[in-house]
Amino acid sequence: LNRRRGVSPNTDSRKLINQLSEAMARERVGYVGGEIVIPENTTLMLYGEDGEALFGVVEPILVREPMCEGAIVTIRQGQSHRKVVLPTRHVN
């Protein structure tokens, strides 16, 4: 998650984590296993049996969240993994 001016790392990421946790619990696909916070960004660790199913649940939430613009999501399943770059909004 990228940090921007006016974005509180503790408050805003906590709201996002709560939204993700609720969605994952509702769909029974996983849980938030932890976070690493540094001034420039936050790394969230999400865990579940099916990484693709988990991403399918959280992707709409991440795409709507401005602090996630351009974030890199790594989906790991067994020995395979893929990276997804979340879209950015262009302001003219």
N, C-alpha and C positions, 0 to 999 in steps of 0.2 A: 504494500500500500504506500502510495507516495504522499509525502507531507507537503502541504501548501500553506501559505499564509492564512491565518484564521482557522486552521484545522487543529483542534486540540487532540494530540495523540491519545491521551487517556480516554476522554469522553467519547470522541467520534469512533475510535476503533472499538470501544466497549459496546457502543450501540450496534455496530456492524456485527461483532461477535455474537451478541444476543440474537440478532435477526438470523444469522447463519445457524446458530444452535437450535433455535425454534424450528426452522425449516427442516433441518436434518433430522431432528427428533420426530417431527410430524410425519415425515416420509420414511423414517427408520432406515436411513442410509449411512449414518455416521455421527461423529462428534468432533468438537474442537479439542485438540489435544494439547495446544499450547500456543504461545506467541513469543516472538523475539522483537523487542522494540529498540530502535536506535533513533537518533534525531531525524534522519532522512527518510526512514521507512519502517514498516512493520512486516514481519513474516508471520503468517498464520499457518499452523499445522492442523490439517483436517484429516481424520482417519475414518475408514469404513471398509467393508468387505469388497465393494465394487467401486473403484475410483471413478469410472465413467458415470455411474449412476449418481454418485455423490456430486460430481461436477454438474451434472444435469440439473440437480436441485439448487445448487448455490450460484450457478452462472447468472441467472436473471437478477439476483440480488447484487452480485458484484458489478455487473454491467451498469446498473442504475446508480451505483455509489460513486460520486465524483472522486473520492480519494483513491479509488481503484483504477482510474483511467491509466491505461498503459501498463498495468501490472502484469507480471509474468506468472502464470499458473502452471505448475508442473503436476501432471497427473501420472501417478505411478500405480501400476498393477502388475504384481509379480515381478518378472524380470524386465518388463517393458515400461516405457514412459514416453510421454509427449508433452510438449510445452505449448501453451496457448497464451497469446498476448491479447489482453482485453482492449477493446477499442478506446480511442480518445475522442473527445468532442472538439470539433474545430469551431472556433469563434471568429467570425469575420468582422 
